[in-house]
Amino acid sequence: MHMTIAGRTRAAGWAERLLAVVSFGALLPGMAMRAQIVTVGDGGPGPVKAEHLTAELTGLNPQGMTQVAVGGQTQLGLVLSMEEHWHVYWKNAGDSGEPPTIKWTLPEGMTAGPLQFPPPTRLPLGPLMDFGYEDQVAFPLTLTAAPTMKPGKVHLDAQVSWLVCSSQCLPGKAHLGIDVELVKGPVAEAPLVGALGAAIKNLPKPLPATMSASAIGDAKQILVTLKTGTQEEDAELYPYDEEVIANAAEQQIESLPDGVKIRLDRAADSTALPKTLHALVELSSTEAYEFTTDVTPGVLPAPTMSAKKTGEAGQATDVTIATAVLLALLGGLLLNLMPCVFPVLFLKGLALVHSSGEEKGRQRAHGLMYTVGILVSFWAMVAVLLILRKGGQQLGWGFQLQSPGFVAVLAALVLFLGLSLAGQFEFGLSLTSAGGGLAQKQGLTGSFFTGVLATVVATPCMGPLMGTAVGFALAQPAWQTFLVFTALAIGLALPYLVLTIQPQWTKMLPKPGAWMETLKQLTAIPLFGTAIWLTWVYGQLYGKDGVDRTVALLVCFLVLAIAGWALGKWPGQWKGTITAVVLIALAIALPLRKPTVETLKWEPWTPESFAAARATGQPVFIDFTAAWCLSCQVNEKAVLQSADVDKDLVSKHYVLLKADWTQYDPNITAALAAVGRSGVPTYVIYPPGKVSNPDVLPELLTKSVVMTAVEKGAKPMGSN
């Protein structure tokens, strides 16, 4: 555990805290003797010896004085050489530590840029991980001389501080300096030699336009995809921001034909998914890039078996095709117990109980058709997955859940099935009616599509043992992939299939009775839970628009409930069926419609932004709104986001401010009172000019009202 005297420690959990106490106890004698940190050096370039390291300021011409042209730039560097087993820190030190700093005293006209950090290494200690440097490291910086400076020698004075650590940490300081000669005209470019030259060569470069980086994240992980145009076998990622990833966790690397995927565990203390990821990725000892990319909330695909941990060489997996098939078969069996699948199996079990008197051949036919339905569904999904991967898409099992449309339809289906099981209506007929038998009334087609249904509702679930088998399958040739997924499908179908092949075993099942209706209704609970989870996934797929899209899916659920009521009100009647079909179509259309894209850019209203907007001399439109204000939402969707109004506001150069009163804000309350209003919606237009009077629009807007007011408000006060 690294302890800092003036730094930070972010150890989480009792084990880390215990290590911290032990380390702190070891530091106490040293701290007592070092109440004041001794500064080494006399203002010269060094090297100067401090505890456990040597510090030096250098240029690219270590044999002579560094030259810089008047109005030009040159490179200097801080070089730290550590004793064995000691290290200093990168910009983001990891779980503990602080990076070196330098404070300059420079002649007028001379400026020094910040220290630049070459790619670090991972420095593990117990359960923690630091990012830093061992042995020797140089931190380049850019020195700039203004054109107004006069030629001649100048001295640059620097106060350097650092934290050097091993099993304990010691802060250090040095007073360094370097002479620089200012000359007229260009200076020959110095060769990149020595520690400083090597560090400059290895500095991370901005990600070039020919490459791209993207990231998706969920509650536990972030998956970064880096497209470089060539296959990358290894990579290591370092975030510039703290508390983004679990620093000590292994990073999973998956090589791609045109890049690499890096799977990162999120920091244990992080609550919200970061909006962006600013990171350094090191592809080799001489190739590193810096990038910033948005982090899109979503469902991460399962890692493939080709994925390896950071720093590993490609190792052969212990999983064979026979092992994968066996794991898939067992995983399919266990999948029947998952909350999204068990209710479907329960329905088939009820059918067997009621059809115990049916001829054996008929029962076996139902079992085979149920199995065929599952097999065909699995084969179809695997075929689509392989075709998309062949076309360059990097997808894993569960890729369907990355489609908002699929998630919405699946959530609606699960909810509708749950409503049926809960007793709102009977899906086709009563499951507990005596005699006849469900299987006979449904027919073989019904059994086939029940198998399809079981497969569809199983897609959100990854049962035990499935991860290894599926990961192996997706990294193998197509025939092996189909073989493993066939075993998975057979495992899912096996319990019902076995009971239909051996119908005498159904005698072990309980006899029909009132208890079955109660149990049937209880099985609706896991389906409702699955629908809630899918709703959360659906919202996450839309990022910042997730709340609005989630509301659309919840309205879909409401309409589905009304459709279920119609089926229960008029069971087996055409008017009930037709009403339900129309309502179901309407319900499904709600979450599938494309979200409205807001083309205008509204800035948040604050007293400062309002004053700045008035100072521009342009007209200002203020929308006082709140998320809980229904009239506000109607006005925005129907009027303010319409193409005609948008065009008018843009063409007349309005500054647009949105005062969000969702949570109480005394400044917004005061601004409302200033225009004679006490609530929302309120819309105010300020014509050009610092002293123009506001024009307050009606609460309920129409396009004509807004466009007339916009036309009038674009003119300065007093003009015609």
Steps between C-alpha positions, in 0.01 A plus 500: 500500500638844409437773750536867421586776741351782293321289244198275478416140569189338356519152654158337513403221741629367829806326354633817342431699813692247709794530263477878531520484879802268490679721246417814692652347813819433308509862389465662842870498597601642163232767516616613840850555364375675187262759636651725232576347159859578409537668160806376309682690227633853464317617189727320254391237246624208710497212524431537871462208740191478714365209701458199268525699176710745300343807335630696202391769254631445150460605139554305180861618487640368829859579397434870448263783582145465374419753231160643409422748225330826590133438425567125488472188714721224635462191716623462856445207733489400864685168541446290813715190558372273777675242712400137448142419616408870527268685265333834424154562358314570177244780455228272644692318770251214533392389848747725683773754441558836335678594174812721498447875469723789399463870576701743288646843554564630148621822338234721342395366161594139577229241563525132588227250411375229737693181562418236239467142619619199297296178526524350851510141618269317739656473848310246715527485876265264683141572396590842355642622171700815436596654164855628481866452413791299632873530425508827301245733344520834319211748496532728193368855492491774237688828558380802298686829454291803403605700189561801727784336690858605436779257411730391781525254784214466748458284809184298566429416862287198597357363825431127447302272731419130480385197694727193480366170630589140569355333810480853639473840337723804541432850364797683354594846373781638289609848403617466139575740219641512151668763280356556153655705220261718298616545139372673190384299205414131484673240716590163354267228624675296768508121464272304734764332711535397862221454752325820389514404131359152574217650706408746222489215248274297728254775596140402420379648173148628431289231339537558122200552272555154350425343839197514725404421858158426646375378837186350647443442870264341747481486879819293531721537193608725214584348160735707283530422129808643329509479121856541369474333159730214601465203732623583849617215722550695819392825663499674835273787595560771761221751579605859560216548748486338842225267624406384150625140496597241759872560467607161636259298286639320198410656167355250250642540150325365188693527175302617197596482133511881495575591859436386854233493772590578862258399776540698823341447841353824634625647827318360801419848632370640172125559505423650160638384168751761376375700203842494336817297527834683472772240481842393378520167319838337452518252212874431520813638666525763224133564413256676730201725432289743699127522430171622639174328410140504621392207717164371376285312752406157369517124538852367455545191282644198672879466466620238254737222594767673293507780755812507718610699799736796479858391444416138427637328196240317299439184699317196382174449684431180694149487352455249219205459268382199703523698826317796345218276374461342845502840673245633251270201559517544877465878463186452291352274768570757771359775277155352565528620859575862407214745575445589134466135386344314790145636444500363143615159622231519766236552229617188320497309829137599554423378150652160581300471821174566312585276205606193698216303341603587145661236279876467541578569134321833515688605813833408345414702190441805719836448671680470167332810356588698814861388457500586129369848582791555739757357257380707204498817711853443627627417151339813357656727765843338465483533120417871525779548754759326281390690187533834681840403641612393153398846378733664750264547796663410832209336679457242772213291634223728618571744214121528453480686829708780350201580276247728672224368273566138595518586870169692481316217321646240737402705806147539362476126430622407847257743665207375289578140589523603865156663483360176361658288773381747766142430391403814311413286197563148369743480214287287265309303765496416869810313601323328786182391327430130556522249217593558140866585565684817411733330257218359290316832482812695415611254234852424388542854367437631850776279639741620232438864577518435874856380430563822307360698795725314745805591290403866465438552871824314578713758315538736800624212717853363517468191716777323692764324282377683188765774503795265437316296238364800309830686516682195359237450227519856369878472455478176298411411137132518409431125524631489857299811589180333372587176682542674837179702461314187391605337827381812685162480323462129577579570865227765510246264337605183683277507816176527302624270224589222748158522667323465165719204394436332836140609573471255791733732691225763497325288764759635744368851440232632739137452398311800358326722749440854623864521613606512136320828438676659799840369391433617146433851625815497714712417194397840360720668763838410341363607162401841637847526655656417162284768334623757755861407431450518123343844546817614678713354217285679242551834675876443530528441124382858435745673736390854585162445329442186705235648730279616211538167320425307820176696538402393146556135595297543820212645297535193276453285813186696591347445157590128520321479834189649336533244220519225762186642664319479165597134461381428854177698454399321180684163508483308174299776329598684185446844650743419779758359258475789253517762776806328649679469165451871425617601847801267487607646165466851644692403814793349308518804271552739794852392604601419141443848361812702438571760771461863406837659439524846655682713244520817708768547763356628827743628759418469872355819647696660781517868600846507341399331173196730477717811545747370242217432254359852538849644449526337155240738359299206363140411587463253788238225541464349848309177559406463868421130529504194727498124446184463712311764298282320246405820317869583462570165335203537262607852399858389440416191296215650298619858449854589607652193331301543178696569183332836430567643844857365503568661164368837618705497821819412309450747216437787740807414708329445833700409806309210658500447877320225690418565867444154646284526811470121553680554829443818694732782400460836676660685207243358257221578746619860514526519121140376469382760749681771303275433201184468711480121508521249783512168316571311181457487209618854436654624175671837478653682203744787550551713186852624417635767731605502863190687621229345281178390668414129509212350303330225704326238283185303596533177702351290218690555179410469134736530207339823382523662844869412535598593144324839529674569831835389359460732201408792726772427756777491240461877444665752735263692727349802327554370146213432263 
